[in-house]
Structures are given as C-alpha cells and as structure tokens.
Amino acid sequence: MSPPCRTFDASELPTRIQENADGRRRKLEGGSRRIELSACKLFKMNQWECELKDESMPHSPISCWPVTRFFRMCKDKNGLFSVETTAWEGKPKGASRPPGRTSNQTTTLQWTNNWSDL
C-alpha cells in the first residue's frame, strides 16, 4: 500500500515542489534558489478508462475514452524527480467522459498507460 499523499490546490504546486516528500527544502545545483516548474521537461501519459455497456452480458461491448495526464521531470541535487501537473497544466481538449453517461450506472474501469515525450 502506498503512503498517504497530502492534497492541495493546483495553484500551490510551484511552491510545493520546493520541498521534498519529507517537507524539507530541496537542495539545488549551481546556486539556484528555486525550481521553476515551467522549465522542467514536460511528459504526458495517455491512459484509457473503459466500461462495459452491460455487466450482466457475458460478451458486453466495451467503451473506452482517453484520459491524458501530464507530468514534469525536474532536477535537484539528489537527481531527477517527477511531479504530476495535470491540473496545473489545465484540462486538455477532448478529455471528457462520453455523452449520455448517468451517475447511477455501474461501471467497471480498466487502466492502461503509455508514456510520451512532449
């Protein structure tokens, strides 16, 4: 089981990455004082969210739609670290659920991933 994660607003991300997971200020190379999040290399991961049309049918059709997540690869004195920046980057176009889906439908989700360099 993974350790609990602190949650915060996406606008706080540039400030929060100045500290490591233990809450200690990151040590930087070359006399830098801050990590500029926008200068870190951008990556994206395309995942697919899928659901069965009818879970009671043995060979029910499956509908899938893309879910794009963004990450930045930054560097401190200890090396590279990644930060998920999906909310900070803004919602990508075309990344919404398919139309006609109601909240009381039962769903089965399946996730797969594929990393891409931007």
VOBA-353176 format. One record per residue (C-alpha): x, y, z. Coordinates in steps of 0.001 Angstrom, whole numbers, padded with zeros to 6 digits, always signed. Layout:
% VOBA-353176
XYZ;...
This chain:
% VOBA-353176
+000000+000000+000000;+001350+003426-000897;+001851+006087+001777;-000833+008755+002187;-000481+011826-000013;-001141+015385+001031;-003693+017157-001147;-003565+020819-002120;-004784+023197-004822;-003004+023061-008187;-002039+026739-007867;+000218+025778-004914;+002253+023301-006983;+005163+025641-007914;+005633+026386-004198;+005122+022791-003008;+007821+021338-005286;+010418+023455-003490;+010179+020831-000707;+010733+017077-000911;+008236+014427+000248;+009529+014778+003836;+008801+018518+003845;+012473+019553+003682;+013644+022274+001305;+015220+020788-001831;+018933+021398-002348;+019669+022741-005821;+022756+022811-008005;+024555+025847-009354;+023427+028309-006703;+019800+028218-007847;+017260+029208-005222;+014033+027912-006807;+012883+025181-009126;+010949+026733-011987;+008197+024216-012675;+007511+025587-016160;+011193+024991-017072;+011044+021286-016142;+010657+018844-019045;+007018+018042-019846;+005783+014460-020333;+002328+013062-020839;+000824+009683-020104;-002182+008544-022065;-004407+006195-020140;-007692+004674-021158;-010774+004494-018987;-013078+001705-020097;-016503+000473-019073;-018772-002391-020012;-022073-001453-021644;-023936-004167-019715;-022117-006070-016966;-024783-008791-016936;-023963-009821-020532;-021025-012254-020974;-019732-010552-024162;-020850-006996-023494;-019330-004267-025694;-016685-002124-024018;-016463+001663-024429;-013144+003396-023816;-012039+007022-023851;-008648+008672-023338;-007538+010228-020076;-004391+012322-020526;-002176+013038-017519;+000743+015488-017550;+003988+015271-015593;+007094+017439-015280;+010562+015967-014746;+012595+018299-012528;+016075+018056-011012;+017578+018801-007619;+020949+017784-006073;+019626+014258-005447;+018738+013753-009115;+015534+013722-011135;+012041+013673-009670;+008641+013742-011356;+005609+015815-010474;+002093+015250-011783;+000938+018566-013227;-002345+017610-014929;-004490+020116-013010;-001747+022782-013126;-001343+022464-016933;-005080+022881-017472;-007660+020447-018806;-006613+019088-022201;-009087+019353-025054;-011155+016248-025701;-010522+014620-022323;-014077+014305-021127;-016372+011354-020495;-018547+010175-023354;-022009+011766-023623;-025105+010085-022199;-023462+008664-019096;-025517+008910-015923;-024161+008913-012372;-026158+005860-011221;-024703+003495-013841;-022490+000693-012581;-019056+000844-014150;-016034-001372-014443;-012827+000543-015047;-009611-000636-016612;-006442+001461-016806;-003544+001075-019186;-000764+003547-019791;+001707+004754-022351;+004359+007414-021642;+005035+010075-024278;+007707+012736-024521;+006359+016203-025365;
